[in-house]
Amino acid sequence: MREVDVVGIRFEEPEYAPVLILHEKEGGRYVPIWIGAAEAAAISLQQQGVRPGRPLTHDLVATLLDTFSHPLDRVEIVGVAEGTFFAELVIGETRVSARPSDAVAVALRTASPVMVSREVLDEVGISLAGQGDEEVEAFREFLDNVSPDDFLGEGGPAEEPGGASS
């Protein structure tokens, strides 16, 4: 497992689909994960320090963990298959399956680390190591225009219930 920073949310054109961008702390690879609009809003609000008048579902989960003294140790993005990513909330010896977008939203609220497996990084990680300024700018432009199909080939992204492909 490698720790990542949550860079933030970018939007794919022309559909304006939200993409969660993670950045490997040591190694420098980026991981783009297409997510739903509600989860994108929850992540963005937390990163901007905006507190909604009423708690969101991710706030509720964080409050429950704190109330029952079961801190979230970390979030692990453990796999990817046909464009669908899989994550787990690690709470002591217990692992709870979750969509990466939900897991990251909870991790941000609990100041917990986000980890990505080496296998996922090797499969979908995008590296800028050894690249010049032009290549870095080209990658930033790529992030603004990337499509899930760019990672999948012919089949297109696998849809989760609710339409998100995180």
Rosetta blueprint (number, residue, H / E / L):
1 M L
2 R E
3 E E
4 V E
5 D E
6 V E
7 V E
8 G E
9 I E
10 R E
11 F E
12 E E
13 E L
14 P L
15 E L
16 Y L
17 A E
18 P E
19 V E
20 L E
21 I E
22 L E
23 H E
24 E E
25 K L
26 E L
27 G L
28 G L
29 R L
30 Y E
31 V E
32 P E
33 I E
34 W E
35 I L
36 G L
37 A H
38 A H
39 E H
40 A H
41 A H
42 A H
43 I H
44 S H
45 L H
46 Q H
47 Q H
48 Q L
49 G L
50 V L
51 R L
52 P L
53 G L
54 R L
55 P L
56 L L
57 T H
58 H H
59 D H
60 L H
61 V H
62 A H
63 T H
64 L H
65 L H
66 D H
67 T H
68 F L
69 S L
70 H L
71 P L
72 L L
73 D L
74 R E
75 V E
76 E E
77 I E
78 V E
79 G E
80 V E
81 A E
82 E L
83 G L
84 T E
85 F E
86 F E
87 A E
88 E E
89 L E
90 V E
91 I E
92 G L
93 E L
94 T E
95 R E
96 V E
97 S E
98 A E
99 R L
100 P H
101 S H
102 D H
103 A H
104 V H
105 A H
106 V H
107 A H
108 L H
109 R H
110 T H
111 A L
112 S L
113 P L
114 V E
115 M E
116 V E
117 S L
118 R H
119 E H
120 V H
121 L H
122 D H
123 E H
124 V H
125 G L
126 I E
127 S L
128 L L
129 A L
130 G L
131 Q L
132 G L
133 D H
134 E H
135 E H
136 V H
137 E H
138 A H
139 F H
140 R H
141 E H
142 F H
143 L H
144 D H
145 N H
146 V L
147 S L
148 P L
149 D H
150 D H
151 F H
152 L H
153 G L
154 E L
155 G L
156 G L
157 P L
158 A L
159 E L
160 E L
161 P L
162 G L
163 G L
164 A L
165 S L
166 S L
